[in-house]
Every structure is written in C-alpha cells, then in structure tokens.
Amino acid sequence: MAGIQAHDEVLYLRAAGVDIGKRFVVACVRSPDPRRAGRWLLETERFDTTTEAIRRLREWLTGRSVEVIALEATSDYWRAVYYPLQDAGLNLMLVNPAHLRGIRGRKTDPSDAAFLARAAASGMVMASFVPERAIRELRDLTRRRTEIRADRGREIQRLEKELEDSGLKLTSVLSDVTGVSSRRILAALIDGERDPARLADLTVSGARAKIGALTEALEGTFTDHHAFMCRHFLDQIDHLAALVAELDQRIAVLLHDHDHDLTNLDTIPGIARTAAEIIISETGGNMAPFATAGHLASWIGVCPGRNESAGVNKSGHTRHGNANLKRTLGTAAMAAIRQKDSYYAVYYRRVAARRGRQRALVAVMHKLVIAIWHVLHDKLAHHDLGADYFTRRNPQRTMRHITNQANALGLTVRF
C-alpha cells in the first residue's frame, strides 16, 4: 500500500465545545496549561437557554479568547445558541451528532462538551453548512409550502374516499376530483341534486365526451352526511390552496435577486420553477461552500457511500443528506427520464439495464446535481448532451452492439 504522511497537530490552541439541550447548555473551554507543556486545561460552565443566559455565554466565551467553537446540532435547539454567537462574529462549527459517538456508559454533558472542544481544536470534525439569514427565511417558506401541498393532497384523498363510501365512481371517469367539471358536480350534489343525467350534464370542455360513462358512474347513495363531509373537505382544500398561493407570492419577492439563476435552472430537464426555487432555498444559490459538484452531491446524499472493513466492501448505500432537496431531485429525475430525446433518458436506460431501476434513478439524480452545480457556479444555461451522446462518444461500441443484436436474430450485418 502507498505511504501516506499523517500529522497529528493542533489547529486551534484555544477551542470550546458546547453541548446543547432544550433547557440548558454545557460549555467547555480547552486551553494550554501554562505550567506544564503538552497538557490542557478544561474549564466547564453551565448556562440556561434563555436570551439573557445566551448573552452571558457569549461574553464568557469572548472573555476567554476562544478561536473556534464547536456546537452539536441537537434537534432545533441549536438555533437559539448558534445565531446569537454568530452575530458576535465568533468562529463557529455546527457539528453533525452522527460524527460524534461517545463511549457507551461514560457519556455525560461535561464530557461531551470537552470532546467537542478537543475535536474542534484538532480538526477532527467538519462544520455543517448554515446559510445566511435571508436564505434561512426563504428555506422556511419553501419547506412550509411543500408541507401544505402534501396536506392538500391528503385532503383530496380523503374526499375521494368519501365519494367511494357513497358508491359514486366519479374519480373512475374524471381523474382530477378538484377540476372544474368535478367541482361543478360536487357542488350540485352538496346542494341536493341526485339525478345522474343532470349531474353528468354539468361537465365542461373535454369532459363532456364522457357524459355516458359519468351518468352510469354517478349512481349511488349520496346522503346528507356525505354532502356535509364533502363540503368540509372542499373548504379545507381551498383553504390550503390559498395558503400555497400566499407563500408563492412571498417566495417570489425574496427570490427577486435570483431571477437569472432561476431561469438557468429551468433549462435543466425535469426542473421547473418550483424545483428551482427549492434548490436556491436549500443551497443558497452560491456554490462557494461546495468546492466541486461531488461535494454538493455528497451533501445532498445522492452519491454512493463507502463502507469497507477487513478489505471487504459492504453496502454503499447513499447517506441521508438533505431530505428536502433529495425529494425534489427524485421528482425531477422521474420527469427528466420521460423526455426520450434527452441525455438523461438514455443514461437511465443504460444504467437500469445493468443495475436496476432504483439505482439508475439515483444515478440520474447525481447527474442532475452535477448540472445544477455547473449552472449555478458558471451562471450559464444548461446544455443537454443529447440522446446520441454515447453513440458519438464511442461509435465502435455502438456498431458492435448493433452487430451482436443482428447476429442474435440470425442476421448478418456488413459495413
């Protein structure tokens, strides 16, 4: 094996670790012992998580001239500690708890804080990405919008379940139960109309071609209870739709300075305006924290992991990463592979033939991340490589493949 030079050095002489809880935090400052070289002094103090107590923590750390402070990202409790310390200009490192595993049976809050200080001093841990305040606010809005849209989808499913209980097969004929024709039929049902022919005649546009099937599907037992429940679900669906519209307006205002990036991201197959807004809100639109596209893919969690022990490579499943962005990329990848003339569709089929559909979809997500990094880093629109990219890259391989397929069919190909 190749030799590697490793240096065990101290990057920061005065480091601090803060173990965070809901009601209090424990801070530990690690500094050199002036009386004995190579030895370290540990000073530990406990603070409440109120605003005044956090101010005293800030003064306590500032008074000891710490060079770096490591904080464990415990639930959402770290926010109330991190932000005031960040405003004071302190050098902070928000550490993933998965990177810190103490010895079982010897875990205490002071020992955790001391270990954080030691890890920060020697560079044993990496700092998590914490965007600026404007991006954090934008992230709150986009994540809330995603939650409300999911809630609206669940309310629509409950409405369909109520219709099934009444025996009406409306969604078997009209796929969108919240569409114009469906809403007109539901409104008439709630108002007391029960004649299937009259209900079917309320349809508009292309749905009128299905009047015959609708007349048969709208025969059932729709009671006053069903009318009350459908009215309740429709009101809730409309309320959630109004909340989404309100959030859309607020997000558009905050993203006014990112119009160029949003336009460029929209040129990537599978990524529309909403997905582009989520990408900007999660990454900040600035690729400076991510040195390469590989770093961004690793942070999101769409690249293979490494799990080697005793020379054996075990499962290399992807990391958890950024779940919100990974969900968006999964949807974008499924949309991209449906564009048959795109590079991503061809790449998906090549990988799926060897590794299966699920791995192929993650591979396409990884390709999309590479495109996103370059689009945001270089401030350029996306350029699709085309469905014939692999053919142009290696025409001899394509010819061999065609020849083998022809030979398998009992044909002879001559060039």
N, C-alpha and C positions, 0 to 999 in steps of 0.2 A: 504493500500500500504506500501511496505517496506521503512524504512527510509534511506536516503542517505545523507552522510555528504558532504557538498559543501563548498569549501574555496575560497573566493574572494581575491586572492593575486596577487601581482605584481611580475612577474618573472624577469623583467629587469627594473632597475631604470632609465637607460638612453637608450631610444629607438628612432628610427627615422622612418618616413614614407615618401615614395617618390611616388608622383602621376605623372604618365608618360604620355606624349603626343608626337606627332610627332616632333614638333618644340622646345618644352621646357619641363622641369620637374619642379615640385614644391616639395621641401624637407622641412620637419618639424622635429625638434628635440624636444623630450619631456624629461625634466629633473626635478628633485625635486627642489622646491623653498627653498633655504637655510634660508629664513626669516620666512616662515610660514610652519609648519609641515602639511603634508597631502595635500598640494597644489602643482601644477605643472606649470613649465614654458614652454611655446611653442615659439620656435624660427624658423621662416619660411624664406626660401630664394628660389629664382627662378634662374634656370640655363638653358642655351641652351643645345641642344643635340649634339653639335659638340664635337670632341675628346678633344679639349683643355678645353671646358666647363665641360666635364665629369671629367677631371683631377682635376679641381677646386672643383667640387662636392665631389670627393673622399677626397681631402685634408680638405675640410670643415667638412665632417663627421668624419674624423680621428682626427681632432683637437678638436672635442667635445666629444671624447671618448665614442662613442655610442656602446652599447653592442649587439644590434640587429637592422637590417634594414629591413623593410617590403616594397616590391615593388609590385604594381599592374600589373598583366600580361596583358597589353594593346596591342592587336594585336601582331605584331612582333617588336614593338618599344622598348620593354623592353630589348631586346638583347644587344643593344648598350650601355645600362646603367648597366645591370647586370654583363656582362663579365668583364669589367674593375674593377668594385668593387669586384668581386670575386677574381681576380688576386691579389688584395691588401690584401687578407686574411680577409676581413670583414665577419661577420656573417649575411648572407642574408636569407630572406624568400620571395620567389616568391608566391604571393597570387592570387588565382582564383577570378576574379571580381564577379563571381556569389555568393561568400561568403561575399561580401561587398555591402550592399544595403543601400544607404543613404536615408535621409528623402526627399521626393519629395518637390521641391520648396525651399530647403535650401542647395542645393548642389553647392559647389564651389571647385576649385582646392586646395586652402589652407585648407579648412575644410576636404577634402578627405585625404590630407596628414596627418593632425592631427589625423583623425580617424584611419588611418593605423598605426601611431605611437602608439596610445593607444591600438589598437588591438594586436600589436606585443608585447607590454610591458606586457600585461595581459594574453597572450597565447590564445586569442580568435579565432585565425585563424591558419590554418595548411599550412605548406610550400609545394609547388608543387615539384615534382621530376624533377630535372635538371641534366642530366647525364654529365659526363666529356667530354672534347673536342673531344677525339677520337671517342667516341660513337655518339656525335652530328654530326660529319662529316660522319660517317657511316650511320646515320639516314637520312641525306640529300640525300645520294646516293640511298638508298633503296626506299625512297619515290619518288625520281625522276624517278627511274626505273618503279615503279608502275604507275606513270602518263604517261610515254612514252608507256608502254604496253597498257594502256587504249586508248591512242591516236591511236596506231596501230590498235586496234580493231575497232575503229570508222572509220578509213580509209578503212578497209576491208568491213565494212557495206556499205560505200559509193560506193565501187567497185561493190558489189552485186546489189545495187540499179541501177547503170548504166547498168549492164547486163540485169536487168529486163526491163529497158526502151527500150532496143534494141530487146526485145522479146526472148532472149536466156535464156533457163532454165537450165543453166549449174549447178547451185547450187542445183537444184532439184535432180540431179543424183549424182554429186560429192559434198560431204558435205564441203570439205575444198577447198575454192577457191584459196588458196595460196599453195596448194600441187603441187607435181611435174607434175602430169597429167594436172591439171588445168592451171598451168603456161605455159606448152607447147602449150595448146590450145589457151590461151590468146595471147601468143607471135605470133602464126600463124595468128590469127585474126587481130592483130595490123599490121602485115606485108602484109595483103591484102588477105589472104586465106578465102574463103567464103563457100567452099563445105563442107557440114556437114559430109559426109563419110570420107573425108580426115582428117578433124579435129578430128573426133572420133578415127581414126586410130593412132593418136599421143599419146594415153594413154599408160601407162606402168603398169606392175605388175598386181595387182588385179583389177585395174580399167578397164582392157581390157574385163573383163566379162560383162561390161555394155555398150559395143560398140553399141549394138542395141538401147538401150534407149538413149544413147548420140546422135546418129545420128538424132533421132527424136527431141531431146531437143535443138539441135544446129541450128535449122531452125528459122530464124528471120531476122530482118532488122538491120544489124550492119553497121553503116555509118562511114565515116571518123571522124566525131565528136566523136562518141563512141570510136573509136580507140585512138584518142588524149586523151580523158578523162581517159580511162583505163590505158594508158601509164603513165599518170600523177599520178594516184592512186598507181600503182605498184611501181613507183620510190619512192614515199613517204613511202610506206610500207617497202621497202628495206632499205631506209634511217633510219627509226625508228628502224628496226631490228638491224642495225649496231650500233646504239646508245645503245641499250639494251646490245648487246654483249660487248661493251666498258665498260659499267657500271658493267657488270658481272665480268670482269677482275679486275676492281678497287676494287670492294667489296670483291672479293676473296683474294686480297692482304691484305686488312685491317682486314679480319677475320682469318688470318693465326693462330693467337694465340687462336682461339676459335674452332679449329677443333674437339676437344673432345666433347665439348658441342653440336656442330652441329651434330655430329654422334649420340649422345644420343637422341637429339630431333627428329632425323629422324626415330627413333624406335617407336614414338608415331603414332598411326593410324591417317591418314589424313594429317599429317605434312611431307612435303617433304623438299628438300634442300632450295628452295626459301622461304617457310614459316619459316623455321628455321632461315634463315638469317634475316628476318624481326623481328622475336622475339628477337634475340640478339640485333639488332639495336635499338629497341624500349625500351627494359628493361635494356640493358647493359650487360645481361648475369649474373649479380650479384644480388642475391636475398636479399642482406643485407638491402636495403631500404624497403623491404616488409617483415614484421615480420612473416606473415603466408600466406598460399595460399589464404585465404579470403581477405587479404589486396590487393593482386595482382588482384584478380577478381574484387574487388570494384574499383580499379584504372583503369582497362580496361573498366569497365562498363558492366559486364556480370553477375551481381547478382541483385536480386530484391531490389528496393528502399523501404524506409519507409515514409509513408505519413499518419499520424494519427492526427486527430483533433476531440475534444469532444468525445473521446472514440470510434470514427469510423475510421476504416482502409480504406483509399481511395486507388486510383490506386497506385500500387507499381511498376511502370514501371522502366526499367533499366535507369541508368544515361548515359550521352553522353560518358564519359570516353575517352579512346584513340581510335579514329575512325579508324586509320590505322591498329592497331592491332586487333580491333574488326572485321574489314572486313576480315582480314586474317583468324581469328578464325572461322568466319562463313563459309568460303570456306572449311576449314579443317574439320569442323563438318559435312558438307554435304558429304565429301569424307569418313569420318570415319563411318557414319551410313550405307554406302553401303557395308561395309565389314561384311557380315552376321554372321560370326563366331566370331565377336569381342564383347566385353562388351558394347561398346558404341552403337552398333546397337540394342542390346537387351534393353538397358536402354532407348534409344529413343522410341522404340515401347511401352514400359511400360508407359512412361510419355505421349506420344501422345494419347494413348487410353483414358486418363483421362483429359488432359489439352489442347490437340490440338497440331498440328504440329509445329506452330511457337514457343510456349513456350517450347516444347520438344527440339527444335533445340538450343534455348538459354541455356537450361539445359545441353545439351551435350557440348556446348561451355564452360560452367562453369566447367564441369568435365575435359575438356582438359586443362583449366588453372591450375587446381589442379595438373594434371600430369606434366605440364610444370614447375611449381614451385618446385615440388619434384625432377624432373630430373636435374634442374639447381642448386638447393640447395644441393642435396646429391651427385651430379656428378655421377649418375648412369643411366643406360639404362632403358627404360620403360618396365614394365612387365604387359601385358594385363591380366585382371582378368578372361577373357574367357566368352563365351556365356552362360555357365551353372553356372555362379556365383550366381545368385539369387536362382537357384534351390538348389545348395549346401548350401547356407546360410539358407534357410528355406524350407526343403523338405516337411514338413507337409502342408505348404501353397500350394505348387505345387500339392500335392496329392489331396487336397480339390478342387483346381481349375479343375483338370482333372476329378474328380468325378462329379462336378457340370456341366461341359460341356457334359459328357456322359449322365447324367440324363436329361439334356435338349433335348437330341436326343432320349430319351425313352429307354436308355440302363442302365444296372445295372453293376456296377464295384465292384468286390470283391477282396480283398487283402489277 
